[in-house]
Amino acid sequence: MGLVDSMKAALSAPAPKSRPDDGSEGAYWCDDCAVRIRDVELEGEPVCPDCGTEMRFERSTGRDCAC
């Protein structure tokens, strides 16, 4: 297969659905520990499990992470 055929195959392939459709709006982050917890995985208050400080909410649309 030549370069042109390889490019055609790559461009015509369907985009992967790597992002789960679970209703997540973003994630909570601890700036001190670099801990990230997705909002749908959080139980209770957004407090860092490592250091106990309050985590901040980050939102990103159309991407895998809230970075």
C-alpha positions in Angstrom: 0.0 0.0 0.0 1.4 3.4 -1.0 1.5 6.6 1.0 -1.6 8.0 -0.7 -3.6 4.8 0.0 -2.5 4.9 3.6 -3.7 8.5 4.0 -7.0 7.7 2.4 -7.5 4.7 4.7 -6.6 6.8 7.8 -8.9 9.7 6.8 -11.8 7.5 6.0 -11.7 5.4 9.2 -14.5 6.3 11.7 -13.4 8.3 14.7 -13.0 6.3 17.9 -15.5 6.8 20.7 -13.0 6.9 23.6 -15.1 9.2 25.7 -17.7 7.5 27.9 -21.2 8.8 27.8 -21.8 8.7 31.6 -23.0 12.3 32.1 -19.6 13.6 33.3 -19.3 17.4 33.3 -15.6 17.4 34.2 -13.3 16.6 37.1 -12.2 17.8 40.5 -8.4 18.6 40.9 -6.1 19.0 43.8 -3.4 21.5 42.8 -1.1 20.4 45.6 -1.2 16.7 45.0 -2.1 16.6 41.3 -5.0 14.2 42.1 -7.9 14.1 39.6 -11.3 12.7 40.4 -14.0 12.7 37.7 -17.3 14.2 39.0 -19.3 11.0 38.3 -16.8 9.0 40.5 -16.9 11.4 43.4 -18.8 10.5 46.5 -19.5 13.3 48.9 -17.6 16.6 49.1 -14.8 17.4 46.7 -11.9 16.9 49.2 -8.5 15.5 48.2 -8.1 11.9 49.5 -4.4 12.5 49.9 -4.0 15.8 51.7 -7.6 16.7 52.7 -7.8 20.1 51.0 -10.8 21.2 48.9 -10.5 20.4 45.2 -11.4 22.7 42.4 -13.7 21.8 39.5 -12.4 21.9 36.0 -14.7 21.5 33.0 -13.8 20.6 29.4 -16.1 19.9 26.6 -15.3 17.4 23.8 -12.2 16.0 25.3 -11.2 13.0 27.5 -10.0 15.0 30.4 -10.7 18.2 32.2 -7.2 19.6 31.6 
